[in-house]
């Protein structure tokens, strides 16, 4: 599996070899990716969804690294962050428009910055605080 510079790649065309690694213990992640998984299942889309808490080792990514952002493996390429969302959306007809719009040259840097610098870190910190709170109460 190779990792490419996701900002220079166009959104891929639909294919059958797409897998998503996400944090099912994170309420935000579980809600959003659960929605995509249900859509994929209802439409017989060949997308596999793996909970990082069970499968991160199979991906060659440690659990903490995987919890920091979304990872998608498509056509042998591993992408993460906003580019991973673009790959995932490109596999789902309802969301293809979103993959295209977020890939526009003017929009792409804004979405990447927003995800990398704001959303992913906030969600990750929230996840870590939640884990610590659960560990104290166990």
N, CA, C and O atoms as CSV, one atom per row, in Angstrom:
chain,resi,resn,atom,element,x,y,z
A,1,UNK,N,N,0.858,-1.156,0.000
A,1,UNK,CA,C,0.000,0.000,0.000
A,1,UNK,C,C,0.902,1.215,0.000
A,1,UNK,O,O,1.901,1.246,0.719
A,2,UNK,N,N,0.569,2.207,-0.789
A,2,UNK,CA,C,1.361,3.417,-0.883
A,2,UNK,C,C,0.565,4.602,-0.377
A,2,UNK,O,O,-0.666,4.601,-0.396
A,3,UNK,N,N,1.298,5.624,0.081
A,3,UNK,CA,C,0.635,6.850,0.507
A,3,UNK,C,C,1.096,7.950,-0.422
A,3,UNK,O,O,2.296,8.152,-0.606
A,4,UNK,N,N,0.138,8.669,-1.015
A,4,UNK,CA,C,0.467,9.713,-1.969
A,4,UNK,C,C,0.149,11.067,-1.383
A,4,UNK,O,O,-0.489,11.175,-0.335
A,5,UNK,N,N,0.601,12.106,-2.074
A,5,UNK,CA,C,0.249,13.458,-1.679
A,5,UNK,C,C,-1.198,13.671,-2.069
A,5,UNK,O,O,-1.489,13.855,-3.251
A,6,UNK,N,N,-2.124,13.652,-1.102
A,6,UNK,CA,C,-3.549,13.669,-1.418
A,6,UNK,C,C,-4.033,14.976,-2.017
A,6,UNK,O,O,-5.067,14.997,-2.685
A,7,UNK,N,N,-3.313,16.066,-1.797
A,7,UNK,CA,C,-3.790,17.343,-2.309
A,7,UNK,C,C,-3.582,17.493,-3.802
A,7,UNK,O,O,-4.156,18.393,-4.414
A,8,UNK,N,N,-2.776,16.635,-4.401
A,8,UNK,CA,C,-2.530,16.755,-5.832
A,8,UNK,C,C,-3.316,15.728,-6.630
A,8,UNK,O,O,-3.287,15.738,-7.861
A,9,UNK,N,N,-4.016,14.843,-5.935
A,9,UNK,CA,C,-4.772,13.803,-6.625
A,9,UNK,C,C,-6.208,14.243,-6.855
A,9,UNK,O,O,-6.813,14.863,-5.980
A,10,UNK,N,N,-6.760,13.930,-8.019
A,10,UNK,CA,C,-8.189,14.174,-8.212
A,10,UNK,C,C,-8.991,13.119,-7.456
A,10,UNK,O,O,-8.461,12.067,-7.097
A,11,UNK,N,N,-10.254,13.402,-7.219
A,11,UNK,CA,C,-11.121,12.413,-6.584
A,11,UNK,C,C,-11.195,11.192,-7.488
A,11,UNK,O,O,-11.411,11.329,-8.692
A,12,UNK,N,N,-11.017,9.988,-6.920
A,12,UNK,CA,C,-11.050,8.790,-7.748
A,12,UNK,C,C,-12.448,8.469,-8.250
A,12,UNK,O,O,-13.450,8.936,-7.708
A,13,UNK,N,N,-12.484,7.679,-9.274
A,13,UNK,CA,C,-13.776,7.211,-9.771
A,13,UNK,C,C,-14.187,6.003,-8.945
A,13,UNK,O,O,-13.330,5.341,-8.358
A,14,UNK,N,N,-15.481,5.702,-8.886
A,14,UNK,CA,C,-15.935,4.577,-8.068
A,14,UNK,C,C,-15.249,3.260,-8.453
A,14,UNK,O,O,-15.051,2.960,-9.630
A,15,UNK,N,N,-14.904,2.505,-7.444
A,15,UNK,CA,C,-14.259,1.205,-7.636
A,15,UNK,C,C,-14.694,0.292,-6.494
A,15,UNK,O,O,-15.466,0.691,-5.622
A,16,UNK,N,N,-14.199,-0.909,-6.515
A,16,UNK,CA,C,-14.649,-1.885,-5.535
A,16,UNK,C,C,-13.679,-2.097,-4.384
A,16,UNK,O,O,-13.968,-2.887,-3.485
A,17,UNK,N,N,-12.569,-1.436,-4.380
A,17,UNK,CA,C,-11.579,-1.726,-3.344
A,17,UNK,C,C,-11.371,-0.529,-2.422
A,17,UNK,O,O,-10.310,0.095,-2.420
A,18,UNK,N,N,-12.391,-0.225,-1.650
A,18,UNK,CA,C,-12.326,0.901,-0.725
A,18,UNK,C,C,-12.600,0.412,0.685
A,18,UNK,O,O,-13.559,-0.319,0.929
A,19,UNK,N,N,-11.738,0.829,1.615
A,19,UNK,CA,C,-11.924,0.510,3.027
A,19,UNK,C,C,-11.718,1.777,3.839
A,19,UNK,O,O,-10.893,2.623,3.495
A,20,UNK,N,N,-12.475,1.898,4.917
A,20,UNK,CA,C,-12.449,3.084,5.771
A,20,UNK,C,C,-12.047,2.656,7.177
A,20,UNK,O,O,-12.607,1.705,7.721
A,21,UNK,N,N,-11.080,3.354,7.766
A,21,UNK,CA,C,-10.677,3.112,9.145
A,21,UNK,C,C,-11.130,4.303,9.967
A,21,UNK,O,O,-10.720,5.433,9.703
A,22,UNK,N,N,-11.973,4.061,10.965
A,22,UNK,CA,C,-12.531,5.151,11.759
A,22,UNK,C,C,-12.629,4.731,13.219
A,22,UNK,O,O,-12.510,3.550,13.544
A,23,UNK,N,N,-12.847,5.701,14.088
A,23,UNK,CA,C,-12.919,5.467,15.518
A,23,UNK,C,C,-14.367,5.303,15.962
A,23,UNK,O,O,-15.079,6.291,16.146
A,24,UNK,N,N,-14.796,4.080,16.130
A,24,UNK,CA,C,-16.177,3.806,16.530
A,24,UNK,C,C,-16.457,4.203,17.979
A,24,UNK,O,O,-17.619,4.286,18.375
A,25,UNK,N,N,-15.412,4.451,18.779
A,25,UNK,CA,C,-15.615,4.879,20.160
A,25,UNK,C,C,-15.817,6.386,20.279
A,25,UNK,O,O,-16.168,6.886,21.348
A,26,UNK,N,N,-15.597,7.100,19.193
A,26,UNK,CA,C,-15.804,8.544,19.169
A,26,UNK,C,C,-17.231,8.796,18.699
A,26,UNK,O,O,-17.584,8.397,17.590
A,27,UNK,N,N,-18.064,9.450,19.513
A,27,UNK,CA,C,-19.457,9.662,19.116
A,27,UNK,C,C,-19.611,10.420,17.794
A,27,UNK,O,O,-20.488,10.089,16.997
A,28,UNK,N,N,-18.783,11.419,17.556
A,28,UNK,CA,C,-18.867,12.185,16.314
A,28,UNK,C,C,-18.504,11.298,15.126
A,28,UNK,O,O,-19.213,11.266,14.120
A,29,UNK,N,N,-17.397,10.582,15.257
A,29,UNK,CA,C,-16.931,9.695,14.177
A,29,UNK,C,C,-17.944,8.584,13.918
A,29,UNK,O,O,-18.295,8.301,12.772
A,30,UNK,N,N,-18.405,7.963,14.991
A,30,UNK,CA,C,-19.352,6.860,14.847
A,30,UNK,C,C,-20.639,7.324,14.181
A,30,UNK,O,O,-21.209,6.601,13.364
A,31,UNK,N,N,-21.102,8.522,14.522
A,31,UNK,CA,C,-22.326,9.042,13.925
A,31,UNK,C,C,-22.138,9.289,12.424
A,31,UNK,O,O,-22.932,8.828,11.604
A,32,UNK,N,N,-21.081,10.019,12.082
A,32,UNK,CA,C,-20.877,10.363,10.671
A,32,UNK,C,C,-20.549,9.133,9.826
A,32,UNK,O,O,-21.170,8.914,8.786
A,33,UNK,N,N,-19.599,8.347,10.254
A,33,UNK,CA,C,-19.210,7.183,9.458
A,33,UNK,C,C,-20.312,6.133,9.491
A,33,UNK,O,O,-20.498,5.405,8.516
A,34,UNK,N,N,-21.038,6.043,10.588
A,34,UNK,CA,C,-22.193,5.151,10.639
A,34,UNK,C,C,-23.219,5.508,9.576
A,34,UNK,O,O,-23.825,4.626,8.967
A,35,UNK,N,N,-23.409,6.791,9.358
A,35,UNK,CA,C,-24.323,7.248,8.300
A,35,UNK,C,C,-23.829,6.773,6.929
A,35,UNK,O,O,-24.605,6.259,6.123
A,36,UNK,N,N,-22.529,6.954,6.677
A,36,UNK,CA,C,-21.978,6.519,5.392
A,36,UNK,C,C,-22.044,4.998,5.240
A,36,UNK,O,O,-22.320,4.490,4.153
A,37,UNK,N,N,-21.790,4.281,6.326
A,37,UNK,CA,C,-21.850,2.817,6.279
A,37,UNK,C,C,-23.269,2.346,5.976
A,37,UNK,O,O,-23.464,1.417,5.192
A,38,UNK,N,N,-24.259,2.989,6.599
A,38,UNK,CA,C,-25.653,2.623,6.327
A,38,UNK,C,C,-26.002,2.917,4.872
A,38,UNK,O,O,-26.649,2.105,4.209
A,39,UNK,N,N,-25.580,4.065,4.380
A,39,UNK,CA,C,-25.841,4.423,2.977
A,39,UNK,C,C,-25.183,3.409,2.043
A,39,UNK,O,O,-25.801,2.946,1.083
A,40,UNK,N,N,-23.933,3.069,2.328
A,40,UNK,CA,C,-23.222,2.097,1.490
A,40,UNK,C,C,-23.923,0.743,1.542
A,40,UNK,O,O,-24.079,0.088,0.511
A,41,UNK,N,N,-24.344,0.319,2.723
A,41,UNK,CA,C,-25.036,-0.955,2.859
A,41,UNK,C,C,-26.376,-0.971,2.150
A,41,UNK,O,O,-26.718,-1.941,1.474
A,42,UNK,N,N,-27.131,0.100,2.306
A,42,UNK,CA,C,-28.453,0.189,1.664
A,42,UNK,C,C,-28.364,0.236,0.145
A,42,UNK,O,O,-29.314,-0.120,-0.553
A,43,UNK,N,N,-27.219,0.678,-0.361
A,43,UNK,CA,C,-27.045,0.801,-1.810
A,43,UNK,C,C,-26.062,-0.221,-2.376
A,43,UNK,O,O,-25.597,-0.092,-3.509
A,44,UNK,N,N,-25.754,-1.235,-1.574
A,44,UNK,CA,C,-24.851,-2.318,-1.988
A,44,UNK,C,C,-23.539,-1.790,-2.556
A,44,UNK,O,O,-23.035,-2.309,-3.552
A,45,UNK,N,N,-22.991,-0.763,-1.922
A,45,UNK,CA,C,-21.711,-0.218,-2.358
A,45,UNK,C,C,-20.589,-1.028,-1.724
A,45,UNK,O,O,-20.652,-1.337,-0.534
A,46,UNK,N,N,-19.579,-1.373,-2.485
A,46,UNK,CA,C,-18.497,-2.217,-1.969
A,46,UNK,C,C,-17.465,-1.435,-1.162
A,46,UNK,O,O,-16.312,-1.296,-1.571
A,47,UNK,N,N,-17.896,-0.933,-0.022
A,47,UNK,CA,C,-17.013,-0.185,0.871
A,47,UNK,C,C,-17.012,-0.902,2.211
A,47,UNK,O,O,-18.069,-1.212,2.761
A,48,UNK,N,N,-15.819,-1.163,2.734
A,48,UNK,CA,C,-15.681,-1.826,4.034
A,48,UNK,C,C,-15.368,-0.761,5.090
A,48,UNK,O,O,-14.584,0.154,4.839
A,49,UNK,N,N,-15.969,-0.880,6.245
A,49,UNK,CA,C,-15.767,0.063,7.338
A,49,UNK,C,C,-15.151,-0.685,8.514
A,49,UNK,O,O,-15.761,-1.611,9.050
A,50,UNK,N,N,-13.946,-0.289,8.918
A,50,UNK,CA,C,-13.220,-0.951,10.001
A,50,UNK,C,C,-13.096,-0.027,11.205
A,50,UNK,O,O,-12.681,1.125,11.077
A,51,UNK,N,N,-13.459,-0.542,12.371
A,51,UNK,CA,C,-13.275,0.191,13.625
A,51,UNK,C,C,-11.804,0.119,14.002
A,51,UNK,O,O,-11.253,-0.975,14.127
A,52,UNK,N,N,-11.163,1.257,14.183
A,52,UNK,CA,C,-9.739,1.268,14.497
A,52,UNK,C,C,-9.434,0.569,15.807
A,52,UNK,O,O,-8.308,0.116,16.011
A,53,UNK,N,N,-10.404,0.470,16.697
A,53,UNK,CA,C,-10.189,-0.172,17.983
A,53,UNK,C,C,-10.068,-1.685,17.846
A,53,UNK,O,O,-9.637,-2.361,18.780
A,54,UNK,N,N,-10.442,-2.212,16.703
A,54,UNK,CA,C,-10.343,-3.645,16.433
A,54,UNK,C,C,-9.367,-3.951,15.302
A,54,UNK,O,O,-8.797,-5.041,15.256
A,55,UNK,N,N,-9.170,-3.005,14.393
A,55,UNK,CA,C,-8.464,-3.328,13.154
A,55,UNK,C,C,-7.285,-2.425,12.818
A,55,UNK,O,O,-6.703,-2.579,11.744
A,56,UNK,N,N,-6.905,-1.492,13.683
A,56,UNK,CA,C,-5.824,-0.560,13.327
A,56,UNK,C,C,-4.534,-1.309,13.002
A,56,UNK,O,O,-3.815,-0.929,12.078
A,57,UNK,N,N,-4.236,-2.368,13.753
A,57,UNK,CA,C,-3.023,-3.143,13.498
A,57,UNK,C,C,-3.002,-3.753,12.112
A,57,UNK,O,O,-1.944,-3.849,11.489
A,58,UNK,N,N,-4.161,-4.165,11.626
A,58,UNK,CA,C,-4.253,-4.727,10.276
A,58,UNK,C,C,-3.931,-3.686,9.214
A,58,UNK,O,O,-3.536,-4.032,8.101
A,59,UNK,N,N,-4.093,-2.441,9.546
A,59,UNK,CA,C,-3.826,-1.339,8.618
A,59,UNK,C,C,-2.379,-0.871,8.713
A,59,UNK,O,O,-1.926,-0.079,7.886
A,60,UNK,N,N,-1.644,-1.364,9.729
A,60,UNK,CA,C,-0.266,-0.920,9.920
A,60,UNK,C,C,-0.187,0.463,10.550
A,60,UNK,O,O,0.805,1.171,10.377
A,61,UNK,N,N,-1.223,0.849,11.274
A,61,UNK,CA,C,-1.292,2.157,11.925
A,61,UNK,C,C,-1.596,1.917,13.396
A,61,UNK,O,O,-2.487,1.135,13.729
A,62,UNK,N,N,-0.853,2.592,14.286
A,62,UNK,CA,C,-1.174,2.410,15.700
A,62,UNK,C,C,-2.487,3.125,16.021
A,62,UNK,O,O,-2.885,4.063,15.331
A,63,UNK,N,N,-3.141,2.668,17.069
A,63,UNK,CA,C,-4.474,3.144,17.416
A,63,UNK,C,C,-4.518,4.648,17.655
A,63,UNK,O,O,-5.456,5.316,17.221
A,64,UNK,N,N,-3.514,5.186,18.342
A,64,UNK,CA,C,-3.526,6.621,18.626
A,64,UNK,C,C,-3.396,7.446,17.344
A,64,UNK,O,O,-4.100,8.442,17.178
A,65,UNK,N,N,-2.525,7.052,16.460
A,65,UNK,CA,C,-2.384,7.750,15.180
A,65,UNK,C,C,-3.681,7.673,14.394
A,65,UNK,O,O,-4.133,8.670,13.829
A,66,UNK,N,N,-4.277,6.495,14.359
A,66,UNK,CA,C,-5.522,6.311,13.610
A,66,UNK,C,C,-6.668,7.125,14.200
A,66,UNK,O,O,-7.571,7.538,13.473
A,67,UNK,N,N,-6.640,7.358,15.511
A,67,UNK,CA,C,-7.713,8.121,16.165
A,67,UNK,C,C,-7.650,9.609,15.829
A,67,UNK,O,O,-8.619,10.334,16.057
A,68,UNK,N,N,-6.552,10.060,15.304
A,68,UNK,CA,C,-6.367,11.490,15.032
A,68,UNK,C,C,-7.062,11.982,13.766
A,68,UNK,O,O,-7.277,13.184,13.607
A,69,UNK,N,N,-7.419,11.059,12.857
A,69,UNK,CA,C,-8.018,11.465,11.585
A,69,UNK,C,C,-8.602,10.254,10.878
A,69,UNK,O,O,-8.346,9.115,11.269
A,70,UNK,N,N,-9.374,10.497,9.854
A,70,UNK,CA,C,-9.964,9.422,9.057
A,70,UNK,C,C,-8.922,8.877,8.082
A,70,UNK,O,O,-8.141,9.636,7.508
A,71,UNK,N,N,-8.919,7.563,7.900
A,71,UNK,CA,C,-8.051,6.920,6.916
A,71,UNK,C,C,-8.907,6.130,5.944
A,71,UNK,O,O,-9.859,5.458,6.340
A,72,UNK,N,N,-8.559,6.216,4.666
A,72,UNK,CA,C,-9.241,5.450,3.623
A,72,UNK,C,C,-8.180,4.801,2.754
A,72,UNK,O,O,-7.215,5.439,2.334
A,73,UNK,N,N,-8.382,3.522,2.495
A,73,UNK,CA,C,-7.533,2.776,1.572
A,73,UNK,C,C,-8.347,2.543,0.312
A,73,UNK,O,O,-9.403,1.912,0.350
A,74,UNK,N,N,-7.849,3.053,-0.799
A,74,UNK,CA,C,-8.570,2.925,-2.065
A,74,UNK,C,C,-7.566,2.646,-3.176
A,74,UNK,O,O,-6.593,3.380,-3.350
A,75,UNK,N,N,-7.813,1.583,-3.919
A,75,UNK,CA,C,-6.959,1.217,-5.059
A,75,UNK,C,C,-5.485,1.132,-4.644
A,75,UNK,O,O,-4.597,1.538,-5.394
A,76,UNK,N,N,-5.238,0.605,-3.447
A,76,UNK,CA,C,-3.870,0.430,-2.977
A,76,UNK,C,C,-3.221,1.675,-2.411
A,76,UNK,O,O,-2.056,1.627,-2.018
A,77,UNK,N,N,-3.929,2.783,-2.356
A,77,UNK,CA,C,-3.380,4.031,-1.825
A,77,UNK,C,C,-4.058,4.378,-0.515
A,77,UNK,O,O,-5.284,4.359,-0.411
A,78,UNK,N,N,-3.250,4.696,0.484
A,78,UNK,CA,C,-3.750,5.094,1.788
A,78,UNK,C,C,-3.752,6.617,1.858
A,78,UNK,O,O,-2.716,7.256,1.677
A,79,UNK,N,N,-4.918,7.189,2.121
A,79,UNK,CA,C,-5.028,8.641,2.290
A,79,UNK,C,C,-5.675,8.920,3.635
A,79,UNK,O,O,-6.376,8.072,4.186
A,80,UNK,N,N,-5.435,10.112,4.157
A,80,UNK,CA,C,-6.002,10.454,5.457
A,80,UNK,C,C,-6.500,11.887,5.446
A,80,UNK,O,O,-6.174,12.678,4.561
A,81,UNK,N,N,-7.303,12.197,6.461
A,81,UNK,CA,C,-7.814,13.547,6.608
A,81,UNK,C,C,-8.876,13.884,5.572
A,81,UNK,O,O,-9.637,13.018,5.138
A,82,UNK,N,N,-8.915,15.141,5.188
A,82,UNK,CA,C,-9.915,15.608,4.231
A,82,UNK,C,C,-9.804,14.880,2.893
A,82,UNK,O,O,-10.837,14.551,2.310
A,83,UNK,N,N,-8.606,14.613,2.381
A,83,UNK,CA,C,-8.527,13.829,1.144
A,83,UNK,C,C,-9.169,12.447,1.278
A,83,UNK,O,O,-9.690,11.911,0.300
A,84,UNK,N,N,-9.137,11.866,2.479
A,84,UNK,CA,C,-9.788,10.572,2.702
A,84,UNK,C,C,-11.306,10.712,2.580
A,84,UNK,O,O,-11.975,9.851,2.010
A,85,UNK,N,N,-11.837,11.807,3.121
A,85,UNK,CA,C,-13.270,12.051,2.951
A,85,UNK,C,C,-13.606,12.185,1.469
A,85,UNK,O,O,-14.622,11.658,1.015
A,86,UNK,N,N,-12.766,12.883,0.715
A,86,UNK,CA,C,-13.023,13.054,-0.713
A,86,UNK,C,C,-13.051,11.703,-1.426
A,86,UNK,O,O,-13.908,11.468,-2.278
A,87,UNK,N,N,-12.128,10.824,-1.083
A,87,UNK,CA,C,-12.102,9.489,-1.687
A,87,UNK,C,C,-13.373,8.736,-1.326
A,87,UNK,O,O,-14.003,8.127,-2.192
A,88,UNK,N,N,-13.756,8.773,-0.045
A,88,UNK,CA,C,-14.965,8.086,0.400
A,88,UNK,C,C,-16.196,8.640,-0.308
A,88,UNK,O,O,-17.009,7.875,-0.827
A,89,UNK,N,N,-16.339,9.961,-0.332
A,89,UNK,CA,C,-17.500,10.569,-0.977
A,89,UNK,C,C,-17.565,10.230,-2.461
A,89,UNK,O,O,-18.651,10.067,-3.017
A,90,UNK,N,N,-16.409,10.125,-3.099
A,90,UNK,CA,C,-16.378,9.806,-4.533
A,90,UNK,C,C,-16.895,8.404,-4.820
A,90,UNK,O,O,-17.258,8.102,-5.957
A,91,UNK,N,N,-16.934,7.543,-3.805
A,91,UNK,CA,C,-17.427,6.178,-3.977
A,91,UNK,C,C,-18.939,6.070,-3.784
A,91,UNK,O,O,-19.530,5.022,-4.041
A,92,UNK,N,N,-19.553,7.151,-3.335
A,92,UNK,CA,C,-20.982,7.129,-3.016
A,92,UNK,C,C,-21.716,8.138,-3.904
A,92,UNK,O,O,-21.487,9.342,-3.789
A,93,UNK,N,N,-22.592,7.660,-4.784
A,93,UNK,CA,C,-23.246,8.569,-5.730
A,93,UNK,C,C,-23.879,9.805,-5.100
A,93,UNK,O,O,-23.797,10.892,-5.671
A,94,UNK,N,N,-24.501,9.663,-3.947
A,94,UNK,CA,C,-25.147,10.809,-3.299
A,94,UNK,C,C,-24.136,11.893,-2.910
A,94,UNK,O,O,-24.488,13.071,-2.851
A,95,UNK,N,N,-22.899,11.509,-2.647
A,95,UNK,CA,C,-21.894,12.445,-2.154
A,95,UNK,C,C,-20.805,12.783,-3.173
A,95,UNK,O,O,-19.851,13.489,-2.846
A,96,UNK,N,N,-20.936,12.295,-4.385
A,96,UNK,CA,C,-19.933,12.580,-5.411
A,96,UNK,C,C,-19.769,14.081,-5.619
A,96,UNK,O,O,-18.654,14.563,-5.812
A,97,UNK,N,N,-20.868,14.814,-5.580
A,97,UNK,CA,C,-20.791,16.268,-5.745
A,97,UNK,C,C,-19.920,16.897,-4.667
A,97,UNK,O,O,-19.196,17.855,-4.939
A,98,UNK,N,N,-19.982,16.365,-3.433
A,98,UNK,CA,C,-19.194,16.895,-2.331
A,98,UNK,C,C,-17.704,16.629,-2.540
A,98,UNK,O,O,-16.865,17.475,-2.232
A,99,UNK,N,N,-17.388,15.451,-3.064
A,99,UNK,CA,C,-15.990,15.143,-3.394
A,99,UNK,C,C,-15.464,16.131,-4.438
A,99,UNK,O,O,-14.331,16.602,-4.346
A,100,UNK,N,N,-16.288,16.430,-5.413
A,100,UNK,CA,C,-15.873,17.354,-6.470
A,100,UNK,C,C,-15.710,18.776,-5.945
A,100,UNK,O,O,-14.688,19.415,-6.196
A,101,UNK,N,N,-16.697,19.272,-5.228
A,101,UNK,CA,C,-16.656,20.656,-4.736
A,101,UNK,C,C,-15.475,20.865,-3.787
A,101,UNK,O,O,-14.774,21.872,-3.883
A,102,UNK,N,N,-15.252,19.915,-2.870
A,102,UNK,CA,C,-14.148,20.074,-1.921
A,102,UNK,C,C,-12.791,19.871,-2.584
A,102,UNK,O,O,-11.756,20.122,-1.967
A,103,UNK,N,N,-12.791,19.422,-3.829
A,103,UNK,CA,C,-11.547,19.288,-4.574
A,103,UNK,C,C,-11.219,20.474,-5.465
A,103,UNK,O,O,-10.141,20.531,-6.058
A,104,UNK,N,N,-12.142,21.417,-5.561
A,104,UNK,CA,C,-11.870,22.603,-6.372
A,104,UNK,C,C,-10.644,23.331,-5.817
A,104,UNK,O,O,-10.476,23.403,-4.599
A,105,UNK,N,N,-9.790,23.867,-6.682
A,105,UNK,CA,C,-8.554,24.516,-6.226
A,105,UNK,C,C,-8.740,25.610,-5.172
A,105,UNK,O,O,-7.885,25.773,-4.303
A,106,UNK,N,N,-9.815,26.344,-5.233
A,106,UNK,CA,C,-10.045,27.401,-4.246
A,106,UNK,C,C,-10.589,26.825,-2.940
A,106,UNK,O,O,-10.288,27.341,-1.863
A,107,UNK,N,N,-11.371,25.779,-3.025
A,107,UNK,CA,C,-12.029,25.202,-1.852
A,107,UNK,C,C,-11.118,24.211,-1.127
A,107,UNK,O,O,-11.109,24.167,0.103
A,108,UNK,N,N,-10.357,23.420,-1.876
A,108,UNK,CA,C,-9.543,22.347,-1.286
A,108,UNK,C,C,-8.647,22.824,-0.148
A,108,UNK,O,O,-8.671,22.209,0.918
A,109,UNK,N,N,-7.851,23.895,-0.313
A,109,UNK,CA,C,-6.978,24.293,0.806
A,109,UNK,C,C,-7.758,24.722,2.054
A,109,UNK,O,O,-7.303,24.510,3.178
A,110,UNK,N,N,-8.905,25.313,1.854
A,110,UNK,CA,C,-9.720,25.741,2.990
A,110,UNK,C,C,-10.243,24.518,3.746
A,110,UNK,O,O,-10.201,24.485,4.976
A,111,UNK,N,N,-10.733,23.518,3.020
A,111,UNK,CA,C,-11.262,22.325,3.690
A,111,UNK,C,C,-10.150,21.533,4.370
A,111,UNK,O,O,-10.339,21.015,5.471
A,112,UNK,N,N,-9.001,21.439,3.727
A,112,UNK,CA,C,-7.869,20.718,4.333
A,112,UNK,C,C,-7.425,21.439,5.604
A,112,UNK,O,O,-7.229,20.801,6.638
A,113,UNK,N,N,-7.265,22.755,5.536
A,113,UNK,CA,C,-6.863,23.529,6.712
A,113,UNK,C,C,-7.885,23.364,7.838
A,113,UNK,O,O,-7.515,23.113,8.985
A,114,UNK,N,N,-9.156,23.505,7.511
A,114,UNK,CA,C,-10.208,23.415,8.521
A,114,UNK,C,C,-10.213,22.046,9.189
A,114,UNK,O,O,-10.343,21.949,10.410
A,115,UNK,N,N,-10.072,20.991,8.396
A,115,UNK,CA,C,-10.066,19.644,8.972
A,115,UNK,C,C,-8.791,19.412,9.784
A,115,UNK,O,O,-8.859,18.980,10.935
A,116,UNK,N,N,-7.621,19.699,9.184
A,116,UNK,CA,C,-6.342,19.400,9.832
A,116,UNK,C,C,-6.063,20.251,11.062
A,116,UNK,O,O,-5.533,19.752,12.055
A,117,UNK,N,N,-6.412,21.513,11.005
A,117,UNK,CA,C,-6.033,22.443,12.076
A,117,UNK,C,C,-7.122,22.705,13.100
A,117,UNK,O,O,-6.838,23.153,14.211
A,118,UNK,N,N,-8.383,22.426,12.731
A,118,UNK,CA,C,-9.470,22.729,13.655
A,118,UNK,C,C,-10.265,21.478,14.020
A,118,UNK,O,O,-10.244,21.041,15.170
A,119,UNK,N,N,-10.964,20.905,13.046
A,119,UNK,CA,C,-11.898,19.812,13.352
A,119,UNK,C,C,-11.220,18.568,13.917
A,119,UNK,O,O,-11.581,18.109,15.000
A,120,UNK,N,N,-10.250,18.021,13.204
A,120,UNK,CA,C,-9.613,16.779,13.661
A,120,UNK,C,C,-8.961,16.943,15.035
A,120,UNK,O,O,-9.150,16.079,15.891
A,121,UNK,N,N,-8.198,18.019,15.284
A,121,UNK,CA,C,-7.611,18.163,16.627
A,121,UNK,C,C,-8.652,18.316,17.740
A,121,UNK,O,O,-8.480,17.763,18.826
A,122,UNK,N,N,-9.720,19.054,17.480
A,122,UNK,CA,C,-10.761,19.225,18.497
A,122,UNK,C,C,-11.441,17.894,18.792
A,122,UNK,O,O,-11.644,17.538,19.952
A,123,UNK,N,N,-11.789,17.165,17.746
A,123,UNK,CA,C,-12.441,15.863,17.937
A,123,UNK,C,C,-11.504,14.887,18.637
A,123,UNK,O,O,-11.940,14.121,19.496
A,124,UNK,N,N,-10.212,14.906,18.278
A,124,UNK,CA,C,-9.239,14.019,18.916
A,124,UNK,C,C,-9.098,14.358,20.397
A,124,UNK,O,O,-9.116,13.455,21.232
A,125,UNK,N,N,-8.956,15.641,20.742
A,125,UNK,CA,C,-8.837,16.027,22.160
A,125,UNK,C,C,-10.087,15.628,22.942
A,125,UNK,O,O,-9.999,15.156,24.075
A,126,UNK,N,N,-11.241,15.821,22.329
A,126,UNK,CA,C,-12.490,15.424,22.973
A,126,UNK,C,C,-12.486,13.917,23.231
A,126,UNK,O,O,-12.892,13.468,24.303
A,127,UNK,N,N,-12.032,13.144,22.259
A,127,UNK,CA,C,-11.934,11.690,22.385
A,127,UNK,C,C,-10.984,11.312,23.531
A,127,UNK,O,O,-11.304,10.435,24.333
A,128,UNK,N,N,-9.826,11.966,23.611
A,128,UNK,CA,C,-8.848,11.647,24.659
A,128,UNK,C,C,-9.401,12.000,26.044
A,128,UNK,O,O,-9.208,11.244,26.996
A,129,UNK,N,N,-10.086,13.142,26.160
A,129,UNK,CA,C,-10.702,13.505,27.446
A,129,UNK,C,C,-11.771,12.497,27.833
A,129,UNK,O,O,-11.880,12.112,28.997
A,130,UNK,N,N,-12.549,12.077,26.866
A,130,UNK,CA,C,-13.597,11.086,27.117
A,130,UNK,C,C,-12.991,9.766,27.563
A,130,UNK,O,O,-13.497,9.134,28.491
A,131,UNK,N,N,-11.907,9.341,26.912
A,131,UNK,CA,C,-11.206,8.112,27.326
A,131,UNK,C,C,-10.695,8.226,28.748
A,131,UNK,O,O,-10.850,7.295,29.539
A,132,UNK,N,N,-10.076,9.372,29.090
A,132,UNK,CA,C,-9.546,9.565,30.429
A,132,UNK,C,C,-10.662,9.543,31.468
A,132,UNK,O,O,-10.508,8.955,32.539
A,133,UNK,N,N,-11.773,10.176,31.155
A,133,UNK,CA,C,-12.910,10.188,32.076
A,133,UNK,C,C,-13.458,8.773,32.277
A,133,UNK,O,O,-13.772,8.387,33.402
A,134,UNK,N,N,-13.574,8.009,31.209
A,134,UNK,CA,C,-14.054,6.634,31.324
A,134,UNK,C,C,-13.087,5.780,32.125
A,134,UNK,O,O,-13.515,4.926,32.902
A,135,UNK,N,N,-11.777,5.999,31.946
A,135,UNK,CA,C,-10.770,5.231,32.698
A,135,UNK,C,C,-10.841,5.555,34.193
A,135,UNK,O,O,-10.658,4.665,35.023
A,136,UNK,N,N,-11.103,6.816,34.545
A,136,UNK,CA,C,-11.219,7.192,35.973
A,136,UNK,C,C,-12.425,6.543,36.629
A,136,UNK,O,O,-12.395,6.224,37.817
A,137,UNK,N,N,-13.489,6.348,35.855
A,137,UNK,CA,C,-14.723,5.790,36.412
A,137,UNK,C,C,-14.776,4.265,36.324
A,137,UNK,O,O,-15.760,3.655,36.743
A,138,UNK,N,N,-13.742,3.656,35.792
A,138,UNK,CA,C,-13.733,2.185,35.670
A,138,UNK,C,C,-13.164,1.538,36.906
A,138,UNK,O,O,-13.080,0.312,36.978
